[in-house]
Amino acid sequence: MRVAAWDGHMLHDVAIWRPAAPDGVGDLHRGRVTARVRAMGGCFVALDGAEGFLPESEGQASEGQMIGVRITRAAQGGKGPRLSARLSDAQTAMLGSGPPALLARGPDALARLQALHPQAEIVHDTVLHPAFPPELEEAWEALAAPHAPLPGGAVMQVHPTPALVAIDIDLGAATGARESKQRSQREANRALLPELARQIRLRNLGGAIVVDLGGMTAKERVALAPDFTRALAEDPLQPRFLGFTALGLAEILRPRIHPMLHETLAGPHAAGLAGLRQLCRTAAAQPAQALALRASADVAAALQADGFAREDVRARTGRDLLLTLDRTLPPCRCVVETA
């Protein structure tokens, strides 16, 4: 399920909600401390089906102790979830006794966006009327690309790495019609910063982010520090502009709580769900035609494990999902075809 805050012209926030595979942020668990690691400043806690890390700043416990924790950062980047033992009285009352267990789910994607936009009307799909008009579909699909247009003809390129997210700005034609090169580059970069901040928010880029502006020397870029701070001010995660490196790269630190959008859209499960969405669209346009999804081995396995998605397809199309395995397809591929 795709959730978007949309004012009819522009996207403000997006999120993906997979009921069969939630990211776990906000979940309340009863867990068992398995190991204290002083060098890392915390301990590992066994959860129901996973293992998380509890920093000392969020609570302390001894090995073997049963404690209540909630997930404050989703598992991502090859690391397990981050935990906190700071619980409300109501959450503490739910802990009880017994082995590690999930006690309560955190807010889903719809609830998160509704909290950010409490006055917004909620519109959802019906069989005949999709919630996303064509222009919203186009704006959503554009977020899957590693690049985005910026004001004045500039373009941003997003390059995620395990350590940080690098963003490169190509001014392109943004300075073509301006007077002095130095002034035109400064004004072009200043003009694109609000949209750059919006793209960072929409794509949920997190952790360490470095931005290489277009043109300008490292010394000249320092003058744009207040503009960076203003551009980031409306982000609810309150990212911090840290300044410029000696090379002139702008440094931003944005909390990494939910997985970044490009991570969520990658992998066999994401590919399979995109295929199911296409199958449902085709079925709505051709209701008399029986359809099947032909999938690679990894996609087929992911969809077999997602009973919620298969049931949703049946509710939308009136038919059970016909899923066929094709080992000749490359990984993360599937094809909608007539049955």
C-alpha positions as CSV (number, residue, x, y, z in Angstrom):
1,M,0.0,0.0,0.0
2,R,1.4,3.4,-1.0
3,V,0.5,6.4,1.1
4,A,1.0,9.9,-0.1
5,A,0.3,13.4,1.3
6,W,-0.7,15.3,-1.9
7,D,-2.2,18.7,-2.2
8,G,-3.3,18.3,-5.8
9,H,-0.1,19.7,-7.2
10,M,2.8,18.5,-5.1
11,L,3.9,15.6,-3.0
12,H,4.7,16.5,0.6
13,D,5.3,13.0,2.2
14,V,5.2,9.4,1.0
15,A,5.4,6.0,2.8
16,I,5.0,2.4,1.9
17,W,2.9,0.2,4.1
18,R,3.3,-3.6,3.9
19,P,1.1,-5.2,6.5
20,A,2.8,-8.6,6.1
21,A,6.3,-7.1,6.5
22,P,6.1,-3.9,8.7
23,D,9.4,-2.3,9.5
24,G,8.7,-2.6,13.2
25,V,9.3,1.0,14.3
26,G,7.3,1.7,17.5
27,D,6.7,-2.0,18.2
28,L,6.6,-3.0,21.9
29,H,8.5,-6.2,22.7
30,R,9.4,-8.3,25.7
31,G,13.0,-9.3,25.2
32,R,15.9,-11.0,26.8
33,V,19.4,-9.5,27.1
34,T,21.8,-11.9,25.4
35,A,25.1,-10.0,25.7
36,R,26.5,-6.7,27.0
37,V,29.1,-5.2,24.7
38,R,30.9,-2.4,26.5
39,A,33.0,-1.5,23.5
40,M,29.7,-0.7,21.7
41,G,28.1,1.0,24.7
42,G,25.1,-1.2,24.9
43,C,23.7,-4.7,24.8
44,F,22.0,-7.1,22.4
45,V,18.4,-8.1,23.1
46,A,16.7,-11.2,21.7
47,L,13.3,-10.3,20.4
48,D,10.6,-12.5,18.9
49,G,12.2,-13.5,15.6
50,A,15.0,-10.9,15.7
51,E,17.8,-9.4,17.7
52,G,18.1,-5.7,18.5
53,F,20.6,-3.3,20.0
54,L,19.9,-1.3,23.2
55,P,22.3,1.6,23.7
56,E,23.2,2.4,27.3
57,S,21.7,5.8,26.8
58,E,18.3,4.2,26.3
59,G,18.4,1.7,29.2
60,Q,20.7,-0.7,31.0
61,A,20.2,-4.3,31.9
62,S,22.3,-7.4,32.8
63,E,22.7,-10.5,30.7
64,G,19.8,-12.9,30.9
65,Q,17.4,-10.2,32.2
66,M,13.9,-9.9,30.6
67,I,13.1,-6.3,29.8
68,G,10.5,-4.3,27.9
69,V,11.8,-2.4,24.8
70,R,10.4,-0.6,21.8
71,I,11.9,-0.3,18.4
72,T,13.1,3.2,17.7
73,R,14.9,2.5,14.4
74,A,14.1,-0.2,11.8
75,A,16.6,-2.9,10.9
76,Q,18.5,-1.6,7.9
77,G,21.9,-1.6,6.3
78,G,22.6,-5.1,7.5
79,K,22.0,-4.1,11.2
80,G,19.3,-5.1,13.5
81,P,16.7,-2.8,15.0
82,R,17.7,-0.1,17.5
83,L,15.9,-0.3,20.8
84,S,14.9,1.9,23.8
85,A,13.8,0.7,27.2
86,R,12.1,4.0,28.0
87,L,8.5,3.0,28.2
88,S,5.3,4.7,29.3
89,D,3.4,3.4,32.3
90,A,0.8,1.9,30.0
91,Q,3.5,0.0,28.0
92,T,5.2,-1.2,31.2
93,A,1.9,-2.6,32.4
94,M,1.7,-4.8,29.2
95,L,5.0,-6.6,29.7
96,G,3.9,-9.5,31.8
97,S,6.2,-12.5,32.0
98,G,7.3,-15.2,29.6
99,P,9.7,-15.6,26.6
100,P,10.5,-12.8,24.1
101,A,7.3,-11.7,22.4
102,L,5.8,-9.0,20.3
103,L,3.3,-7.2,22.5
104,A,2.0,-4.4,20.4
105,R,2.5,-2.9,16.9
106,G,3.7,0.6,16.4
107,P,1.8,3.1,14.1
108,D,1.5,2.1,10.5
109,A,2.4,4.3,7.5
110,L,-1.1,5.8,7.2
111,A,-1.1,6.8,10.9
112,R,2.3,8.3,10.6
113,L,1.3,10.6,7.7
114,Q,-2.0,11.4,9.2
115,A,-0.2,12.6,12.3
116,L,1.9,15.0,10.1
117,H,-1.2,16.2,8.2
118,P,-4.1,15.9,10.6
119,Q,-6.5,18.0,8.5
120,A,-5.9,16.1,5.3
121,E,-8.8,14.1,3.8
122,I,-8.1,10.4,3.4
123,V,-8.8,9.0,0.0
124,H,-8.4,5.3,-0.8
125,D,-8.8,3.0,-3.8
126,T,-12.1,1.5,-4.8
127,V,-12.5,-1.1,-7.5
128,L,-13.4,1.5,-10.1
129,H,-11.5,4.6,-8.8
130,P,-7.9,4.5,-7.8
131,A,-6.8,6.9,-5.1
132,F,-3.8,8.1,-7.2
133,P,-4.6,10.3,-10.2
134,P,-2.2,10.1,-13.1
135,E,-0.1,13.1,-12.0
136,L,0.3,11.6,-8.6
137,E,1.3,8.3,-10.1
138,E,3.9,10.1,-12.2
139,A,5.3,12.0,-9.2
140,W,5.5,8.8,-7.1
141,E,7.2,6.8,-9.9
142,A,9.8,9.6,-10.3
143,L,10.9,8.9,-6.7
144,A,12.2,5.5,-7.7
145,A,14.8,7.1,-10.0
146,P,18.2,8.0,-8.6
147,H,17.9,11.5,-10.0
148,A,15.4,14.4,-9.9
149,P,15.0,17.8,-11.6
150,L,15.7,20.9,-9.6
151,P,14.7,24.5,-10.3
152,G,16.3,26.3,-13.2
153,G,17.3,23.2,-15.1
154,A,19.6,21.7,-12.5
155,V,19.6,18.0,-11.7
156,M,20.4,16.1,-8.5
157,Q,21.9,12.6,-8.6
158,V,21.6,10.4,-5.5
159,H,24.4,7.9,-4.8
160,P,23.8,5.8,-1.7
161,T,26.7,4.0,-0.1
162,P,26.9,1.9,3.1
163,A,28.5,4.8,4.9
164,L,26.6,7.8,3.7
165,V,24.4,9.2,0.9
166,A,26.2,11.4,-1.6
167,I,24.1,13.9,-3.6
168,D,25.7,15.5,-6.7
169,I,24.2,18.7,-8.1
170,D,24.6,19.5,-11.8
171,L,23.6,23.0,-12.6
172,G,23.3,22.3,-16.3
173,A,21.4,25.2,-17.9
174,A,20.6,26.8,-14.5
175,T,23.3,29.4,-15.0
176,G,23.1,29.8,-18.7
177,A,21.2,33.1,-18.9
178,R,22.8,34.8,-15.9
179,E,25.3,37.6,-15.8
180,S,28.5,36.9,-13.7
181,K,29.5,33.3,-13.3
182,Q,30.2,33.6,-9.6
183,R,26.9,35.3,-8.8
184,S,24.8,33.1,-11.1
185,Q,26.2,29.9,-9.6
186,R,25.5,31.2,-6.1
187,E,21.9,32.3,-6.9
188,A,21.2,29.0,-8.8
189,N,22.4,26.9,-5.9
190,R,20.4,29.0,-3.4
191,A,17.2,28.7,-5.5
192,L,17.4,24.9,-5.6
193,L,17.9,24.2,-1.9
194,P,14.2,24.1,-0.9
195,E,13.5,21.5,-3.6
196,L,16.7,19.6,-2.6
197,A,15.4,19.4,1.0
198,R,12.0,18.3,-0.2
199,Q,13.6,15.5,-2.2
200,I,15.6,14.4,0.8
201,R,12.4,14.2,2.9
202,L,10.4,12.4,0.2
203,R,13.1,9.8,-0.4
204,N,13.6,9.5,3.4
205,L,17.3,9.8,2.9
206,G,18.9,9.4,6.3
207,G,22.1,9.2,8.3
208,A,25.1,11.1,7.0
209,I,24.3,13.0,3.8
210,V,26.9,15.0,1.8
211,V,25.9,17.4,-1.0
212,D,28.3,18.6,-3.8
213,L,26.8,21.8,-5.1
214,G,27.2,22.9,-8.7
215,G,30.2,25.2,-9.4
216,M,31.4,27.6,-6.7
217,T,34.7,27.2,-4.8
218,A,34.7,25.6,-1.4
219,K,35.2,29.1,0.1
220,E,32.2,30.6,-1.7
221,R,29.9,27.8,-0.7
222,V,30.1,28.7,3.0
223,A,27.9,31.7,2.3
224,L,25.0,29.3,1.6
225,A,25.0,27.8,5.2
226,P,22.0,29.8,6.4
227,D,20.1,28.9,3.2
228,F,20.7,25.2,3.9
229,T,19.5,25.6,7.5
230,R,16.3,27.3,6.4
231,A,15.6,24.8,3.7
232,L,15.8,21.9,6.2
233,A,13.7,23.6,8.9
234,E,10.3,22.2,7.8
235,D,11.4,18.6,7.9
236,P,9.7,16.9,10.9
237,L,12.8,14.7,11.5
238,Q,14.7,18.0,12.1
239,P,17.9,17.2,10.2
240,R,21.0,19.2,11.1
241,F,23.2,21.1,8.7
242,L,26.7,20.6,10.0
243,G,28.6,22.9,7.7
244,F,31.0,22.4,4.8
245,T,34.0,20.1,4.5
246,A,37.4,21.4,3.3
247,L,36.4,20.1,-0.1
248,G,33.2,22.2,0.0
249,L,30.8,19.3,0.5
250,A,27.7,20.3,2.6
251,E,27.2,17.9,5.5
252,I,23.7,17.0,6.7
253,L,22.8,14.6,9.5
254,R,19.2,13.3,9.3
255,P,17.8,10.7,11.7
256,R,17.6,7.3,10.1
257,I,14.4,5.8,11.6
258,H,12.5,4.0,8.8
259,P,14.3,2.4,5.8
260,M,15.2,4.8,3.0
261,L,12.8,4.7,0.0
262,H,15.3,3.2,-2.4
263,E,16.0,0.4,0.1
264,T,12.2,-0.3,0.5
265,L,11.8,-0.4,-3.3
266,A,14.6,-2.8,-3.8
267,G,14.6,-6.6,-3.6
268,P,12.4,-9.5,-4.6
269,H,9.4,-8.7,-2.3
270,A,9.2,-5.1,-3.7
271,A,9.4,-6.4,-7.2
272,G,6.7,-9.0,-6.6
273,L,4.4,-6.4,-5.0
274,A,4.9,-4.1,-8.0
275,G,4.0,-7.0,-10.3
276,L,0.8,-7.6,-8.3
277,R,-0.1,-3.9,-8.5
278,Q,0.3,-4.1,-12.3
279,L,-1.8,-7.3,-12.4
280,C,-4.6,-5.6,-10.5
281,R,-4.6,-2.7,-12.9
282,T,-4.7,-4.9,-15.9
283,A,-7.5,-7.0,-14.3
284,A,-9.6,-3.8,-13.7
285,A,-9.2,-2.8,-17.4
286,Q,-9.8,-6.4,-18.7
287,P,-12.2,-8.0,-16.1
288,A,-13.0,-11.0,-18.3
289,Q,-9.4,-12.0,-18.8
290,A,-7.8,-14.5,-16.5
291,L,-4.3,-13.3,-15.6
292,A,-1.2,-14.9,-14.1
293,L,2.1,-13.6,-12.7
294,R,5.2,-15.3,-13.9
295,A,8.0,-14.7,-11.5
296,S,11.7,-15.5,-10.9
297,A,12.5,-17.8,-8.0
298,D,13.2,-15.1,-5.5
299,V,10.1,-13.1,-6.3
300,A,7.9,-16.3,-6.2
301,A,9.3,-17.2,-2.8
302,A,8.7,-13.7,-1.4
303,L,5.1,-13.7,-2.6
304,Q,4.4,-17.2,-1.3
305,A,5.4,-15.9,2.1
306,D,3.1,-12.9,1.9
307,G,-0.4,-14.2,2.4
308,F,-1.8,-10.8,2.9
309,A,-0.8,-9.6,-0.6
310,R,-2.3,-12.7,-2.2
311,E,-5.6,-12.2,-0.3
312,D,-5.6,-8.6,-1.4
313,V,-5.3,-9.6,-5.0
314,R,-8.2,-12.0,-4.6
315,A,-10.3,-9.2,-3.0
316,R,-9.5,-6.8,-5.9
317,T,-9.8,-9.2,-8.8
318,G,-12.3,-11.8,-7.6
319,R,-9.8,-14.6,-8.3
320,D,-7.0,-16.4,-6.6
321,L,-3.5,-15.3,-7.6
322,L,-2.1,-17.6,-10.3
323,L,1.7,-17.5,-9.6
324,T,4.0,-19.4,-11.9
325,L,7.7,-20.0,-11.3
326,D,10.1,-19.3,-14.2
327,R,13.7,-20.1,-13.3
328,T,14.8,-18.6,-16.6
329,L,13.9,-15.1,-15.4
330,P,16.7,-13.1,-13.8
331,P,16.4,-12.2,-10.1
332,C,13.8,-9.6,-9.1
333,R,11.7,-10.0,-12.2
334,C,8.1,-10.9,-12.9
335,V,5.7,-10.6,-15.8
336,V,1.9,-10.2,-16.0
337,E,0.5,-12.5,-18.7
338,T,-2.8,-14.1,-19.7
339,A,-3.5,-17.4,-18.0
